[in-house]
Amino acid sequence: MSGAAPRPGLRDIEAYGAPQLDVPVRLNTNECPYPLPQAFVEDLAERVRAISLNRYPDREARELRQALSASTGHPIDGCWVANGSNEIILQLLQAYGGVDRAAVVFPPTYEMYTRIAGVTQTALIAVDNAEPWDIGSAELTAAIAMQPNIVFVCSPNNPTGNTQPIGVIQELAEALPESLIVMDEAYIEFGGKSALPLVATHPNVVVVRTMSKAFALAGARVGYLLADPAVIDDLRRVRLPYHVSALTQAAGLVALQHASDALAILDALRIDRDRIVEALGARDDLVVWPSDSNFVLFRPLPPHDAGEVWQGLLDRGVLIRDFRATIPGCLRVNAGTPEETGAFLTALEEVLA
């Protein structure tokens, strides 16, 4: 028996997955290497104990949205919460994409835009962006000419680490007034300028953020959207019932209460990010790009082979991300603790020697 047949093209899409190998130093998934302090754990445990798990959660996540509104200064009716920023990207494409609609991306950029566009049967238009990956007038002209329904801009950009000028977002929003301009700010706490002020004057601009990185909450899956209230109403039409669990809402609330702890973590990660950039930039057998995020992109130069460098690091217990399929010859490493960063730099020196 052949079994049930999925919709055409579905099995052409491979399941997403970054390698999760059991090694001493994992610097491949842009997670925060520091856990939130014990006080966070205790406050979260107290809040969880008060949850009636036999009841459905607040489907509007009102308390968490109110806390996000207070934190960002954006009105609560323009705040939205989901299971990580990826679910928000999915909901945006469900609401504004689909059959006979198109989304523009500027590769190299976050691969989930392409993957989720395919799953939602949204046509994808790639406007390639050359090194150093700044969206300029040529890219803007090409994107606007396609008259897409959605445009995704990631800033700071994953995997390149660079930020885009806010003027790029404004120009897209004004040239495409009936298109949704999505500013993905998953790494905004590490550097760059937010597009949030544009949301008040340009209702087609939305800002997507996550608590996985700067708030050290990757395991809880909390993402949020700052947008015009009309966009939020559209997402209500595509969301699943009670899509954000009471446990997830509790984790997000307690993390916001410990925002000062997250700021301390940010400072530590910037130090190690800059340490990596400085150390790699001092070598003449590597190309390294400056980063406004919590990761660094670099390229080994001949006679070194990027694949062999990646494997050599892994052999020494250090896992980083192989981006050769996306950007020729490139690898990406995220900032870790001082000890993890030191282990990476030591292993890299051995491999390159």
C-alpha positions, 0 to 999 in steps of 0.5 A, spaced: 500 500 500 502 506 498 498 510 503 495 517 503 498 522 498 500 529 501 498 535 497 503 536 490 510 538 492 509 537 500 514 532 500 519 536 496 520 540 502 525 537 507 523 538 514 527 543 518 533 542 523 539 544 525 544 539 527 543 538 535 549 534 536 552 532 543 558 536 544 561 540 549 560 547 546 554 548 542 555 555 538 550 553 532 543 555 534 544 562 536 541 561 543 543 565 549 548 561 553 546 564 560 540 561 563 536 566 567 537 567 574 535 562 580 530 568 582 527 567 575 526 560 576 523 561 583 518 566 580 516 562 574 515 556 579 510 560 583 506 563 577 506 556 574 503 553 581 497 558 581 495 556 574 489 552 573 491 547 568 484 543 567 482 550 564 484 553 557 488 559 557 486 566 556 486 566 548 487 573 548 494 573 553 491 579 555 496 580 561 502 578 557 500 583 552 499 588 557 506 587 559 509 587 552 505 594 551 508 597 557 515 594 555 515 597 548 510 603 549 506 600 543 498 600 545 496 593 547 491 592 541 497 592 537 501 587 541 500 580 539 503 573 542 505 567 539 509 560 540 516 564 537 516 568 532 516 563 527 509 562 528 508 569 527 511 569 520 506 563 519 500 567 521 502 573 517 503 568 511 496 565 512 493 571 513 496 575 507 499 570 503 497 564 500 495 562 493 496 567 487 499 571 492 507 573 493 512 574 498 519 578 497 525 576 501 532 579 500 537 573 501 541 571 504 537 571 510 532 567 515 531 561 511 524 560 514 521 565 510 522 561 504 520 554 508 513 557 511 512 561 504 512 554 501 508 551 506 502 556 505 503 556 498 505 563 497 509 564 491 516 567 493 520 572 490 528 572 491 531 579 490 538 577 491 543 581 496 550 581 494 556 582 499 556 586 504 548 585 504 546 592 504 539 593 501 540 598 496 536 602 491 537 597 486 534 591 490 529 596 492 527 598 485 527 590 484 522 588 490 517 594 488 517 592 481 514 585 483 508 588 487 508 583 492 503 582 498 508 581 503 516 583 504 520 580 509 526 584 512 531 581 517 535 586 521 540 585 524 540 580 518 540 572 520 545 569 518 550 575 516 549 580 522 548 586 519 543 591 520 538 595 514 537 602 514 530 604 517 529 608 510 529 602 507 523 600 511 520 606 510 521 606 502 518 600 501 512 601 506 510 608 502 512 605 495 507 599 496 502 601 501 497 595 500 503 590 501 505 588 508 512 590 510 515 585 515 521 587 519 524 581 523 527 584 529 529 577 532 536 580 534 534 588 535 536 588 542 544 586 540 544 592 535 541 596 530 535 601 530 528 599 531 522 600 525 517 600 531 516 608 530 514 607 523 508 602 525 504 608 528 505 612 521 505 606 516 499 601 518 502 596 513 509 596 517 509 590 522 515 588 527 516 581 529 520 580 535 522 574 540 524 572 547 528 566 545 535 570 544 536 576 549 531 574 554 534 567 554 527 564 553 528 559 547 525 553 551 519 557 552 517 559 545 515 566 546 514 571 540 511 577 539 508 582 534 507 590 534 503 592 529 496 596 527 490 593 530 487 591 524 493 586 522 492 583 529 485 582 528 487 579 521 491 574 525 485 572 530 482 569 524 487 564 522 490 563 529 488 556 532 484 556 539 488 557 545 494 557 541 499 560 547 499 555 553 498 558 560 505 555 561 508 559 555 504 566 557 507 565 565 514 564 562 513 570 558 511 574 564 516 572 568 521 574 563 519 581 562 519 582 570 526 580 570 528 584 564 534 587 568 537 580 568 536 580 561 540 586 559 546 584 563 546 578 559 546 582 553 552 586 555 556 579 556 554 577 549 556 583 546 563 582 549 564 575 546 561 577 540 566 583 539 572 578 542 570 573 536 570 579 531 577 582 533 580 575 533 578 572 527 579 579 523 586 579 526 588 573 521 589 573 514 586 567 512 579 568 514 574 574 512 569 576 518 564 581 517 562 585 523 555 583 527 550 587 530 547 580 533 549 575 537 553 571 532 558 572 527 559 570 520 566 568 517 569 565 511 576 561 511 580 563 505 584 558 501 588 553 502 583 552 508 576 549 506 570 551 510 567 544 510 574 541 513 574 547 518 567 545 520 569 538 521 575 540 525 572 544 530 567 538 531 572 533 532 575 538 537 568 538 541 565 545 538 559 545 534 558 551 529 553 552 523 555 550 516 552 556 511 556 553 505 549 552 502 547 559 503 553 563 502 559 560 499 565 558 503 561 561 510 560 558 517 557 562 523 558 562 530 554 565 535 557 568 541 557 564 548 560 564 555 567 566 555 569 559 556 565 557 550 568 563 546 575 561 548 574 554 546 572 556 539 578 560 538 583 555 541 580 550 536 579 554 530 587 556 531 588 549 531 584 547 525 587 553 521 594 551 523 
